[in-house]
Amino acid sequence: MARLATLLLDIAGTTCALPRGEIREILPLPRLHAPPAAGGPLAGFLNLAGEPVPVVDLAALFALRQAGSEDPYRHLILAREGSVALLVDRALDLVQVEEGSLRPVEAARSLNGCVVGEFAQGERLVHLLSLDRILTLEERVRLEALTRQAKSRLARFGQDEARAV
């Protein structure tokens, strides 16, 4: 039987999972740049080799906790294409799930259909998330605009440094 590699995540006490194939990296929480326009579920921007990557706090996005947790041991999950990072309380474990044990979830049961399945892991029920459906189209458009602004701002600093040399 086919197996699906999934990463278990703790999001404000709720166990969720992402397919391993949707994840590029798991990172410890670095210092993030939080411009004045950031707020709500946008925790700030990660500077990844000179490219700003928006960081979305999943606990705030899913209304499980208000934004701004001070836990320095949280993790960032960098999406496979590197265009967004997800802030979670913990990346717990990489587990193999029998595809036959996945129960599909109707799209109407979660915002934007982001929960695509459920499976049992010990005594807990785990929500399998779709990375492509976590954000709505409007949220993605706004994040892209903020990311362009952050990139422009970083570029201006780079130009100033080049002139000073």
C-alpha positions as a Markdown table, in Angstrom:
| # | Residue | x | y | z |
|---|---|---|---|---|
| 1 | Met | 0.0 | 0.0 | 0.0 |
| 2 | Ala | 1.2 | 3.5 | -0.8 |
| 3 | Arg | 2.5 | 5.7 | 1.9 |
| 4 | Leu | 2.6 | 9.5 | 2.2 |
| 5 | Ala | 5.5 | 11.2 | 4.1 |
| 6 | Thr | 4.0 | 13.9 | 6.2 |
| 7 | Leu | 5.5 | 16.4 | 8.7 |
| 8 | Leu | 3.5 | 16.7 | 12.0 |
| 9 | Leu | 3.1 | 20.2 | 13.3 |
| 10 | Asp | 2.0 | 21.7 | 16.5 |
| 11 | Ile | -0.1 | 24.8 | 15.9 |
| 12 | Ala | -1.3 | 26.2 | 19.2 |
| 13 | Gly | -2.0 | 22.8 | 20.6 |
| 14 | Thr | -3.6 | 21.5 | 17.4 |
| 15 | Thr | -1.8 | 18.8 | 15.5 |
| 16 | Cys | -1.7 | 19.3 | 11.8 |
| 17 | Ala | 0.4 | 17.8 | 9.0 |
| 18 | Leu | 1.9 | 18.9 | 5.6 |
| 19 | Pro | 3.0 | 16.5 | 2.9 |
| 20 | Arg | 6.8 | 16.3 | 3.0 |
| 21 | Gly | 6.9 | 17.0 | -0.8 |
| 22 | Glu | 5.5 | 20.6 | -0.1 |
| 23 | Ile | 8.3 | 21.5 | 2.3 |
| 24 | Arg | 11.7 | 22.8 | 1.3 |
| 25 | Glu | 13.2 | 23.3 | 4.8 |
| 26 | Ile | 12.5 | 23.4 | 8.5 |
| 27 | Leu | 14.3 | 26.3 | 10.2 |
| 28 | Pro | 14.7 | 27.6 | 13.8 |
| 29 | Leu | 13.0 | 30.9 | 14.3 |
| 30 | Pro | 15.3 | 33.7 | 13.2 |
| 31 | Arg | 14.9 | 37.4 | 13.8 |
| 32 | Leu | 12.2 | 38.6 | 11.4 |
| 33 | His | 11.9 | 42.0 | 9.8 |
| 34 | Ala | 8.4 | 43.3 | 10.6 |
| 35 | Pro | 7.6 | 46.4 | 8.6 |
| 36 | Pro | 4.8 | 48.7 | 9.8 |
| 37 | Ala | 2.4 | 47.2 | 7.3 |
| 38 | Ala | 2.9 | 43.7 | 8.9 |
| 39 | Gly | 0.4 | 42.5 | 11.4 |
| 40 | Gly | -2.2 | 39.9 | 12.0 |
| 41 | Pro | -1.0 | 36.6 | 10.7 |
| 42 | Leu | 2.0 | 38.2 | 8.9 |
| 43 | Ala | 4.8 | 37.7 | 11.4 |
| 44 | Gly | 7.3 | 39.5 | 9.2 |
| 45 | Phe | 9.8 | 38.7 | 6.5 |
| 46 | Leu | 12.7 | 36.3 | 6.5 |
| 47 | Asn | 15.7 | 37.6 | 4.6 |
| 48 | Leu | 16.8 | 34.5 | 2.7 |
| 49 | Ala | 19.9 | 35.2 | 0.7 |
| 50 | Gly | 18.7 | 38.8 | 0.0 |
| 51 | Glu | 15.2 | 37.8 | -0.9 |
| 52 | Pro | 12.3 | 38.7 | 1.5 |
| 53 | Val | 10.1 | 35.7 | 2.3 |
| 54 | Pro | 6.8 | 36.4 | 4.0 |
| 55 | Val | 6.3 | 34.5 | 7.2 |
| 56 | Val | 2.7 | 33.6 | 8.1 |
| 57 | Asp | 1.8 | 32.7 | 11.7 |
| 58 | Leu | -0.5 | 29.7 | 11.3 |
| 59 | Ala | -1.9 | 30.0 | 14.8 |
| 60 | Ala | -2.9 | 33.6 | 14.1 |
| 61 | Leu | -4.2 | 32.8 | 10.6 |
| 62 | Phe | -6.4 | 29.9 | 11.9 |
| 63 | Ala | -7.6 | 32.1 | 14.9 |
| 64 | Leu | -6.1 | 29.6 | 17.4 |
| 65 | Arg | -4.1 | 32.3 | 19.2 |
| 66 | Gln | -3.4 | 36.0 | 18.7 |
| 67 | Ala | -0.3 | 36.9 | 16.8 |
| 68 | Gly | 2.9 | 37.7 | 18.6 |
| 69 | Ser | 3.8 | 34.6 | 20.6 |
| 70 | Glu | 7.2 | 35.2 | 22.3 |
| 71 | Asp | 8.3 | 31.6 | 22.2 |
| 72 | Pro | 11.9 | 31.8 | 20.6 |
| 73 | Tyr | 11.8 | 28.0 | 20.0 |
| 74 | Arg | 9.2 | 28.1 | 17.3 |
| 75 | His | 9.9 | 26.7 | 13.8 |
| 76 | Leu | 9.6 | 28.1 | 10.3 |
| 77 | Ile | 8.4 | 25.7 | 7.5 |
| 78 | Leu | 9.8 | 27.0 | 4.2 |
| 79 | Ala | 7.5 | 26.1 | 1.3 |
| 80 | Arg | 8.9 | 24.0 | -1.5 |
| 81 | Glu | 9.2 | 27.0 | -3.9 |
| 82 | Gly | 10.4 | 29.3 | -1.2 |
| 83 | Ser | 7.8 | 32.0 | -1.7 |
| 84 | Val | 6.3 | 31.7 | 1.8 |
| 85 | Ala | 7.3 | 30.4 | 5.2 |
| 86 | Leu | 4.9 | 29.2 | 7.9 |
| 87 | Leu | 5.4 | 29.9 | 11.6 |
| 88 | Val | 4.4 | 27.0 | 13.8 |
| 89 | Asp | 5.0 | 26.1 | 17.5 |
| 90 | Arg | 6.9 | 23.0 | 16.7 |
| 91 | Ala | 7.8 | 20.7 | 13.8 |
| 92 | Leu | 7.1 | 17.5 | 15.7 |
| 93 | Asp | 8.0 | 14.5 | 13.5 |
| 94 | Leu | 8.2 | 13.1 | 10.0 |
| 95 | Val | 5.8 | 10.1 | 9.7 |
| 96 | Gln | 4.6 | 7.8 | 7.0 |
| 97 | Val | 0.9 | 7.6 | 6.6 |
| 98 | Glu | -0.8 | 4.7 | 4.8 |
| 99 | Glu | -2.8 | 6.4 | 2.1 |
| 100 | Gly | -5.7 | 4.0 | 2.8 |
| 101 | Ser | -5.9 | 5.5 | 6.4 |
| 102 | Leu | -6.4 | 9.0 | 5.1 |
| 103 | Arg | -10.0 | 10.2 | 5.3 |
| 104 | Pro | -10.9 | 12.9 | 2.8 |
| 105 | Val | -12.4 | 16.1 | 4.2 |
| 106 | Glu | -15.1 | 18.1 | 2.3 |
| 107 | Ala | -13.7 | 21.5 | 1.2 |
| 108 | Ala | -16.6 | 23.3 | 2.8 |
| 109 | Arg | -15.5 | 22.1 | 6.3 |
| 110 | Ser | -12.4 | 24.4 | 6.3 |
| 111 | Leu | -11.6 | 27.8 | 5.1 |
| 112 | Asn | -10.5 | 27.7 | 1.4 |
| 113 | Gly | -10.6 | 23.9 | 1.7 |
| 114 | Cys | -7.1 | 23.9 | 3.4 |
| 115 | Val | -7.8 | 20.7 | 5.3 |
| 116 | Val | -7.8 | 18.0 | 2.7 |
| 117 | Gly | -7.7 | 15.0 | 4.9 |
| 118 | Glu | -7.5 | 13.5 | 8.4 |
| 119 | Phe | -5.7 | 10.6 | 9.9 |
| 120 | Ala | -5.3 | 9.1 | 13.3 |
| 121 | Gln | -1.9 | 9.3 | 14.9 |
| 122 | Gly | -2.0 | 7.5 | 18.3 |
| 123 | Glu | -4.8 | 9.1 | 20.2 |
| 124 | Arg | -5.0 | 12.2 | 18.2 |
| 125 | Leu | -6.7 | 13.2 | 15.0 |
| 126 | Val | -4.4 | 15.0 | 12.6 |
| 127 | His | -5.5 | 17.5 | 10.0 |
| 128 | Leu | -3.7 | 17.2 | 6.7 |
| 129 | Leu | -3.2 | 20.6 | 5.2 |
| 130 | Ser | -2.7 | 21.6 | 1.6 |
| 131 | Leu | 0.0 | 24.2 | 1.3 |
| 132 | Asp | -1.6 | 25.7 | -1.8 |
| 133 | Arg | -4.9 | 26.2 | 0.0 |
| 134 | Ile | -3.8 | 27.7 | 3.3 |
| 135 | Leu | -4.1 | 31.2 | 2.0 |
| 136 | Thr | -7.0 | 32.5 | 0.0 |
| 137 | Leu | -6.4 | 34.3 | -3.3 |
| 138 | Glu | -6.9 | 37.7 | -1.7 |
| 139 | Glu | -4.5 | 36.9 | 1.1 |
| 140 | Arg | -1.9 | 35.7 | -1.5 |
| 141 | Val | -2.3 | 38.9 | -3.6 |
| 142 | Arg | -1.8 | 41.1 | -0.5 |
| 143 | Leu | 1.3 | 39.1 | 0.6 |
| 144 | Glu | 2.8 | 39.4 | -2.9 |
| 145 | Ala | 2.3 | 43.2 | -2.8 |
| 146 | Leu | 3.9 | 43.4 | 0.7 |
| 147 | Thr | 6.8 | 41.2 | -0.5 |
| 148 | Arg | 7.4 | 43.4 | -3.5 |
| 149 | Gln | 7.6 | 46.4 | -1.1 |
| 150 | Ala | 10.0 | 44.6 | 1.1 |
| 151 | Lys | 12.1 | 43.6 | -1.9 |
| 152 | Ser | 12.2 | 47.2 | -3.1 |
| 153 | Arg | 13.2 | 48.4 | 0.3 |
| 154 | Leu | 16.0 | 45.8 | 0.6 |
| 155 | Ala | 17.2 | 46.8 | -2.9 |
| 156 | Arg | 17.5 | 50.4 | -1.9 |
| 157 | Phe | 19.7 | 49.5 | 1.0 |
| 158 | Gly | 21.9 | 47.5 | -1.3 |
| 159 | Gln | 22.3 | 50.4 | -3.7 |
| 160 | Asp | 23.3 | 52.7 | -0.9 |
| 161 | Glu | 26.0 | 50.3 | 0.3 |
| 162 | Ala | 27.4 | 49.9 | -3.2 |
| 163 | Arg | 27.8 | 53.7 | -3.5 |
| 164 | Ala | 29.5 | 54.0 | -0.2 |
| 165 | Val | 32.3 | 51.6 | -1.2 |
